[in-house]
Amino acid sequence: MENGKLESPKAQYDGPWKGIIEAYFKDFIQFFFPFVYEEINWAKDINFLNKELKHITLESEHIRKYPDILVQVFDLQDKETWFCLHLEIQSQRDDNFAYRMLIYNILIAERYNRTVESFAILGDHNAMWRPEGFASKARWSPVTFPFLIVKLLDYTDKTKWAELESSFNIFAPVVMAHLRTLETANDRSARSRYKFSVMKGLYNKGYSKEQIRDLYEVIDIMMALPEDLEKQFLQELYKYEEDKHMPHITSAERMGIEKGIEKGIEKGIIIGRAQGLDEGLGKGLLMGTQKTVKRLLSRQFKKLSPDLMKKIDLLDVNGLEDLSDALANLSSVADLENWIKNKV
């Protein structure tokens, strides 16, 4: 169809949310749960227990596998106990959601013998769906389990949207991108305009180079565009950076990473696929995808052996994209090695 009225490529929510929460957990708590933020000793290290959470998930047939985050923190008393926050990004309505939150809480508490605080960010488009706890149907001994939620749709209120626009917290543009993506499910042209607007806001708020890169990665995946509109978006963003004398830390460089067009490839490739030669495009696509995947791997596994990196270099573009999709389910270097072994 024409005029950008289809939803392909499909927008992604859960993966981008999980990645940005892990990278900026302190900002996440401060933005959504300020009263919790005040009770945590941020001078202490925080530890993500994704591997442990994966094992807990595998132990229960009652739990469907959604991207979840389990974090170990310390309260202001600096006790050697754990204050665990269970976070869940839910982008579609699930009638069993409250029960699943209960089961998670019980399993985590049993394994670690710690108090578990359960939180949920609800990113669906149903304003009436607000599960704030589980209540069993038992007549004489009912079980109740409340938990805290944030409904992203609430930010569509004019006052709250104005707060997003003025906020310097890194999660303000993430919420804006999420809501605009929901709003433009059937209008890709409008999504392209909103994507450009959100991106301009990143520069105007003075985020660091690394923050803009990380935010662009989230926005780019979440606000997915078809090739023609993506090309147009990148051209507009590139021109905006030029006009404002800004470094090309998103459109030009990011195109070389995610879209596979290396800035240094001198074959007329400047703005994505629009001006790329086939030979340079193929080379740039592979190089750029390798760079992105290696960045994600270094963030998740810190340091990998040279031998394993060489095996990763043997993957083609499709294999690298498959690896990127599989990262959420790889909790150790051994898991990564087994995955690579089956691919190479």
C-alpha positions in Angstrom: 0.0 0.0 0.0 1.0 3.7 -0.4 1.1 6.7 1.9 2.5 4.7 4.8 -0.7 3.0 6.0 0.7 -0.4 6.9 2.3 -1.5 10.2 5.3 -3.3 8.6 8.0 -3.6 9.9 6.5 -4.6 13.2 7.2 -2.4 16.1 9.0 -3.9 19.1 8.5 -2.9 22.7 9.7 -5.4 25.3 13.3 -5.8 24.1 14.0 -2.0 23.8 12.5 -1.5 27.3 14.6 -4.2 28.9 17.8 -2.9 27.4 17.3 0.8 28.4 16.2 -0.2 31.9 19.3 -2.2 32.5 21.5 0.6 31.1 19.8 3.3 33.1 18.2 1.6 36.1 18.7 4.5 38.5 17.0 6.9 36.1 14.2 4.4 35.6 13.4 4.2 39.3 13.7 7.9 39.8 11.3 8.6 36.9 8.6 6.0 37.6 8.9 5.3 41.3 10.4 8.3 43.0 9.3 7.2 46.5 11.3 3.9 46.0 14.2 5.9 44.6 14.5 7.7 47.9 14.7 4.4 49.9 17.6 2.9 47.9 21.3 3.4 48.7 22.7 4.3 45.3 26.2 4.4 46.6 26.0 0.6 46.7 26.4 -1.5 43.6 23.2 -2.8 42.0 23.2 -6.3 40.6 21.1 -7.7 37.8 20.0 -11.2 38.4 18.8 -12.2 34.9 20.4 -15.6 35.0 18.7 -16.4 38.3 15.4 -15.1 37.0 15.7 -17.3 33.9 16.3 -20.4 36.1 13.2 -19.5 38.1 11.1 -19.1 35.0 12.2 -22.5 33.7 11.2 -24.1 37.0 7.6 -23.1 36.6 5.2 -24.3 33.9 2.8 -21.5 35.0 5.0 -18.7 33.7 5.2 -17.6 30.1 8.5 -16.1 29.1 8.3 -12.4 28.9 11.3 -10.1 29.3 11.7 -9.5 33.0 14.3 -7.9 35.2 15.3 -8.9 38.7 17.7 -6.5 40.5 19.5 -6.7 43.8 19.8 -3.4 45.6 20.5 -2.2 49.2 18.3 0.1 51.3 19.4 3.1 53.2 20.3 1.0 56.3 23.1 -0.7 54.2 22.2 -4.1 55.6 23.7 -7.2 54.0 20.2 -8.2 52.9 18.8 -7.9 49.5 16.0 -5.5 48.4 14.9 -7.1 45.2 12.8 -5.3 42.6 10.9 -7.4 40.1 10.2 -5.4 37.0 8.0 -6.4 34.1 7.4 -4.7 30.7 4.0 -5.8 29.4 2.9 -4.4 26.0 -0.2 -6.5 25.5 -3.1 -7.4 27.8 -2.8 -10.7 29.6 -5.7 -11.8 31.7 -3.3 -14.1 33.7 -0.9 -11.3 34.4 -1.7 -10.7 38.1 -1.4 -14.5 38.8 1.9 -14.6 37.0 3.2 -11.7 39.1 2.2 -13.6 42.2 4.0 -16.8 41.1 7.1 -14.8 40.3 7.1 -13.2 43.6 6.7 -16.5 45.5 9.4 -18.3 43.5 11.9 -15.4 43.9 11.3 -15.1 47.6 11.6 -18.8 48.1 14.9 -19.0 46.3 16.6 -16.0 47.9 14.7 -15.8 51.2 14.4 -12.1 50.7 11.5 -9.7 50.5 10.5 -9.1 46.8 8.9 -5.9 45.7 7.0 -6.3 42.5 6.5 -3.6 39.9 5.0 -3.5 36.4 5.1 -1.1 33.5 2.0 -1.5 31.5 2.5 -0.4 27.9 -0.7 -1.7 26.3 -3.4 0.4 24.5 -6.3 -0.6 26.8 -6.9 2.3 29.2 -9.3 0.3 31.3 -6.9 -2.6 32.0 -5.2 -1.9 35.3 -4.3 -5.0 37.2 -3.0 -3.8 40.6 -2.9 -7.1 42.4 -4.1 -10.7 42.5 -7.1 -11.9 44.5 -8.0 -15.6 44.6 -11.6 -16.8 44.5 -11.3 -18.8 47.7 -14.4 -18.1 49.9 -12.9 -18.5 53.4 -9.1 -18.1 53.0 -8.6 -15.8 50.0 -5.1 -14.9 48.9 -4.4 -11.3 48.0 -1.2 -9.9 46.4 -1.0 -6.2 45.5 1.8 -4.8 43.3 2.7 -1.4 41.9 2.0 -0.5 38.3 2.6 2.4 35.9 0.2 2.8 33.0 2.0 4.5 30.1 -1.3 5.6 28.6 -1.7 7.9 31.5 1.0 10.1 30.0 -1.2 10.9 27.1 -3.0 13.4 29.4 -2.0 16.9 28.3 -0.5 17.8 31.6 1.6 14.7 31.8 2.6 14.9 28.2 3.9 18.5 28.9 5.9 17.0 31.8 7.5 14.5 29.4 8.5 17.3 27.1 10.1 19.3 29.9 11.7 16.3 31.7 15.4 15.7 31.4 15.1 12.2 32.6 16.2 9.7 29.9 13.0 7.8 30.2 10.8 10.7 29.1 11.6 10.3 25.4 11.3 6.5 25.8 7.7 6.9 27.0 7.0 9.4 24.2 8.4 7.0 21.6 6.3 4.1 23.0 3.1 6.1 23.0 3.6 7.6 19.6 4.3 4.0 18.3 1.0 2.8 19.7 -0.8 5.8 18.2 0.6 5.3 14.7 0.0 1.5 14.5 -1.7 2.0 11.1 0.0 5.2 9.9 3.7 4.9 9.2 3.9 8.4 7.7 2.7 9.9 11.0 5.2 7.6 12.9 8.0 9.0 10.8 7.1 12.6 11.7 6.8 11.7 15.4 10.1 9.8 15.3 11.8 12.9 13.9 10.2 15.1 16.6 11.3 12.7 19.4 14.9 12.6 18.0 15.1 16.4 17.8 14.2 16.5 21.5 17.2 14.5 22.4 19.5 17.2 21.1 17.6 20.0 22.6 17.8 18.5 26.1 21.5 18.2 26.0 21.9 14.5 26.5 25.5 13.1 26.2 26.7 11.4 23.1 26.4 8.0 24.7 22.9 8.7 26.0 21.7 9.8 22.5 23.2 6.7 21.0 21.4 4.5 23.5 18.1 6.4 23.2 18.3 6.3 19.4 18.8 2.5 19.5 15.6 2.2 21.5 13.6 4.7 19.4 14.8 3.2 16.1 13.7 -0.3 17.1 10.5 0.7 18.7 9.4 3.2 16.0 10.2 0.9 13.1 9.7 2.3 9.6 9.6 0.8 6.2 12.7 1.4 4.0 11.3 4.4 2.0 10.2 6.3 5.1 13.3 5.4 7.0 15.4 6.9 4.2 13.4 10.1 4.3 13.7 10.2 8.1 17.4 9.8 8.1 17.8 12.5 5.4 15.8 15.0 7.5 17.7 14.1 10.7 21.1 14.4 8.9 20.1 17.8 7.5 18.9 18.9 11.0 22.3 17.9 12.4 24.1 19.8 9.7 22.0 22.9 10.2 22.5 22.9 13.9 26.3 22.1 13.5 25.8 19.0 15.6 28.0 15.8 15.4 26.5 13.0 13.4 26.1 10.7 16.4 22.8 9.3 15.3 21.8 9.5 11.7 25.2 9.2 9.9 27.0 7.1 12.4 24.0 5.1 13.5 23.2 4.4 9.9 26.6 2.8 9.6 25.9 0.6 12.6 22.2 -0.4 12.4 21.5 0.1 8.7 24.9 -1.2 7.7 26.3 1.9 6.0 29.8 2.6 7.4 30.6 6.3 7.4 34.1 5.7 6.0 33.0 3.6 3.0 33.8 5.9 0.1 31.4 4.6 -2.5 28.8 7.3 -2.5 27.1 6.0 0.6 26.1 8.9 2.7 22.5 8.4 3.9 21.5 4.8 4.2 20.3 2.8 1.2 19.2 5.9 -0.7 22.6 6.6 -2.3 24.5 3.3 -1.7 26.0 1.2 -4.3 25.1 -2.5 -4.1 28.6 -3.6 -3.4 29.3 -1.0 -0.8 25.9 -1.6 0.7 26.5 -5.3 1.2 29.9 -4.6 2.8 28.6 -1.8 4.9 25.6 -3.8 6.1 27.8 -6.7 7.3 30.4 -4.4 8.9 27.7 -2.3 10.6 25.7 -5.2 11.9 28.9 -6.8 13.3 29.7 -3.6 15.1 26.2 -3.4 16.6 26.1 -7.0 17.7 29.6 -6.9 19.2 28.5 -3.7 21.2 25.5 -5.6 22.6 27.6 -8.6 23.4 30.2 -6.5 25.3 27.4 -4.9 27.3 25.9 -8.2 28.2 29.0 -10.4 28.7 31.7 -7.8 29.3 34.7 -9.6 27.7 34.7 -12.4 25.2 37.6 -14.6 24.0 39.3 -13.7 20.7 38.4 -17.2 19.4 34.7 -16.6 20.1 34.8 -13.2 18.4 36.3 -14.8 15.3 33.4 -17.2 15.2 31.0 -14.3 15.4 32.8 -12.7 12.5 31.9 -15.8 10.4 28.2 -15.1 10.7 26.4 -13.4 7.8 24.0 -10.6 8.2 21.0 -12.9 8.8 23.0 -14.8 11.4 24.0 -11.7 13.2 20.4 -10.5 13.3 19.3 -13.9 14.7 22.0 -13.5 17.4 20.8 -10.1 18.3 17.2 -11.5 18.7 18.5 -14.4 20.8 20.5 -12.3 23.3 17.6 -12.0 25.7 17.6 -15.8 26.2 21.4 -16.2 26.5 22.3 -15.8 30.2 26.0 -16.9 30.0 29.0 -17.2 27.7 28.4 -20.9 27.6 24.9 -20.3 26.2 26.4 -18.0 23.6 29.1 -20.5 22.6 26.4 -23.2 22.2 24.3 -20.9 20.1 27.3 -20.0 17.8 28.2 -23.7 17.5 24.8 -24.4 16.1 25.1 -21.5 13.6 28.7 -21.6 12.3 
